[in-house]
Amino acid sequence: MPKFDVSKRDLERLVGREFTVEEWEDLFLYAKCELDDVWEENGQIYFKADSKDTNRPDLWSAEGIARQIRWALGFQRDLPKYEVEKSDVTVYVDEKLKDIRPYGVYAIVEGLSLDEEALRQMINLQEKVALTFGRRRREVAIGIFDFDKVKPPIYYRAAEKTEKFVPLGFEEELTLEEILEKHEKGREYGHLIKDKPYYPLLVDSEGKVLSMPPIINSEITGRVTTETRNVFVDVTGWDLNKVMLALNVVVTALAERGGRIKSVKVVYPDFEVVTPDLTPKEFEVELDYIRKLAGLDLSDEEIKELLVRMMYDVTLEDGKAKLLYPAFRDDIMHARDVLEDVLIAYGYNEIEPEEPKLAVQGRGDKFIEFEDAVRELMVGFGLQEVMTFNLTNREAQYGKMNLEYGRDYFSNPPAELVEIENPISPKWSALRSWLLPSLLDFLSQNTHEEYPQRLFEVGKATLIDESRETKTVSESKLAVVLAQPRATFTDAKEILEGVMRHLGFEYELEEVEHPSFISGRAGRIIVNGEAIGVIGEIHPAVLEKWGIEMPVAGFELFLRPLYTEPYL
């Protein structure tokens, strides 16, 4: 979760009222933050804010926190309004960037008066959004420039690696390749573009370099100071909606400092867009749903008032609330998200707990207890448990595993994934259908650790099941990988043998050809005539794709066919 420092005096200047430190502890809760630390420096009180929401980048700065508190306390009402003036500035996007870093969106903010604290907050917001929301600049990178030093039109183009400019913090020109080697930010983020045929470059009509996204700004235009009055904001990435949201967050924060927002026309090879787009977003929610899940006896008008305090424009109609909310938010995907805002405005500390009146006695689910017993068993075999994400992508589940998507490998994996219709990131675009790719991903990120690495996971795989109303089913699986010198089929089979013996099952192995495993060293695991898993030595081509240099053997199987009661 993002953490950042804010000045008490600066916050109160933005809110328009002073508060005690004790009052601030409660006020931060309106902005989904906690007060983590308080200290005094040069006669000023500073707070360390700990954000509890990775989906609200608009709250990761003094401007965003102060804005939310003004509404929560009723100092302002209805939607925040930001006028966007039209400018004659155009940015042209090079077609060659399509497979390098395809999207850039832009805005101008004029009339700023930045003191040191405002400047610090601007830089903090820029970095936090790119680091957390932007996945360490992979999905979103942000540049802010002194617009008075820029001569439009501006070009976001693919550049040869031998081109030169003076990067921020340096005095001499470096080639783009040298920047990746010699500049601190180049070494930190160079992997994002290093293997591309060209590097992204943002330049003005006179050829002055603004930045090399997503690495570093130029020294000439990219140094913003307290003397800067007008800025040009640049956001690049892989998802147009995501970079648009990041741009909205930054420009509205600058507008809170008195800046005037101006739009920029962005010309792509096949379409045009004017940014930023601060048109309010729409949502609708049933009022009874809010009351039921909140457990509070709230009237329609009380719900409306609570939502107004969370920066919604609310229209009540036929038992529903029709909502407009600000364009710098993108976290309202379900009625529960609106419910959360109602509860924040109401105050979690104001809710009186009630003891549930149930005429039953709770107990643990027997199958969950079985899974826990399997975990203990695997630890007893000297394996280390890991817990990886259920969300993944098609490339990880199929491409990196030498598999053809659409072909059924006797359900290891099945022919198709359950994919997300509008994923927030291409990396998290589907629910996994088998666990071995997740464990190989874990191994690939720990190649610097000592070997052997003997891992297991008991986790869920989501499969398509047309017979169910939900069209999907979540199955519990056990997966094991052994990464060690001379890891063999026999090593994996020894673990499998121990599992089956302790669970009281006989099994058979049937030799199969599976592209994820070395030919002749892979088998299908059969229990009671049913294929429940696969075992083998991971194919060298798979290991190469994951960047793993150590041999790996392993297996994966469904746990439900092995569940009996009592089970051990």
TACORLIN-V681438 format. One record per run of one state. SS is the DSSP state (H for helix, E for strand, - for the rest). FROM is the first residue (numbers start at 0). LEN is the number of residues. If there is no record, write none. Layout:
SS_FROM_LEN, SS_FROM_LEN
//
This chain:
-_0_2, E_2_5, H_7_8, -_15_5, H_20_10, -_30_2, E_32_9, -_41_2, E_43_8, -_51_5, H_56_3, -_59_2, H_61_11, -_72_11, E_83_2, -_85_4, E_89_4, -_93_1, H_94_5, -_99_3, E_102_8, -_110_5, H_115_18, -_133_6, E_139_7, H_146_3, -_149_4, E_153_6, -_159_4, E_163_2, -_165_1, E_166_1, -_167_6, E_173_2, H_175_7, -_182_1, H_183_9, -_192_6, E_198_6, -_204_4, E_208_4, -_212_3, E_215_3, -_218_12, E_230_7, -_237_2, H_239_16, -_255_4, E_259_3, -_262_1, E_263_4, -_267_4, E_271_4, -_275_5, E_280_6, H_286_8, -_294_5, H_299_9, -_308_3, E_311_6, -_317_2, E_319_6, -_325_9, H_334_12, -_346_1, H_347_3, -_350_15, H_365_15, -_380_3, E_383_2, -_385_5, E_390_2, -_392_1, H_393_4, -_397_1, H_398_3, -_401_16, E_417_2, -_419_6, H_425_3, -_428_1, E_429_2, -_431_4, H_435_9, -_444_8, E_452_12, -_464_7, E_471_12, -_483_5, H_488_15, -_503_4, E_507_4, -_511_5, E_516_11, -_527_2, E_529_9, -_538_1, H_539_7, -_546_5, E_551_7, -_558_1, H_559_3, -_562_6
//
